[in-house]
Amino acid sequence: MPDIRPVALITGGSRGLGRGIVLKLAERGYSIAINYASNRAAADETVAECRRCASDKAQRFFAVKADIGDARARETLVADVISELGRIDALVNNAGIAPSAREDILDASESSFEHLMRVNLQGPYFLTQQVARYWMRQKPTALLKSGFVIIFVTSISAYTASVNRGEYCVSKAGLSMAARLWADRLAGEGIQVLELRPGIMLTDMTSGVKAKYDRLIAEGLVPQKKWGTPEDMGLAVSAILDGHFPYSTGTVIDIDGGFSIRSL
């Protein structure tokens, strides 16, 4: 009988924080479904990197296109992952978008608000519903030490106001509550749900404001005085999936260099 590796589905896994998560899990021996929305080249590059750093020949890596904000695409995504990799043991709701333009909330459009809510909040909320139903109805044997795991990647924007990207903040605040709701609902079903809350992270999403945040970080906005990295997120996710937080659910883990510390 062939060796079966636990399968993690990472949304938005082809770039940025998602790629950091994917590569760390590849090092740890997981098979991975790498979801992407449009950039096939980035997804293929991530798959190739996974194969280079994989620790086990039994691991498999699958790039799968789906717009998380579209209900039919979510259904197809889950079906494709199960068909290709045989199972899902962990879901990491990482996919998210920023507004196409930073606009004061006095000027921001409803269309931008609706778009971010659909991708950043509605998408992961109902993708979680779909994966949880699969586990509860099909009852596969869990391969992770903590059972089945769902992780929501939110942001310090869940509680930090940025009036020039209000729709992003609202979407992340809603996603934080979604994590708590799903943790409460699924705790008795052997499904662990946690929230990872990254801070100021060095990715392509922040490349346009790098100079601004370089200055703010140097001035002490982040107590550890450094950017967060995709690898930092990968280390946190792998620790959870490896079973190092077995008695935690609904927990918020800050990956923010101390940004959340309130001090006088």
Secondary structure by P-SEA (a helix, b strand, c coil): cccccbbbbbcccccaaaaaaaaaaaaabbbbbbbbcccaaaaaaaaaaaaaacccccbbbbbbbbccccaaaaaaaaaaaaaacccccbbbcccccccccccccccccaaaaaaaaacccaaaaaaaaaaaaaaaaccccccccccbbbbbbccccccccccccaaaaaaaaaaaaaaaaaaaacccccbbbbbbbbccccccccccaaaaaaaaaaaccccccccccaaaaaaaaaaaaaccccccccbbbbcccccccccc
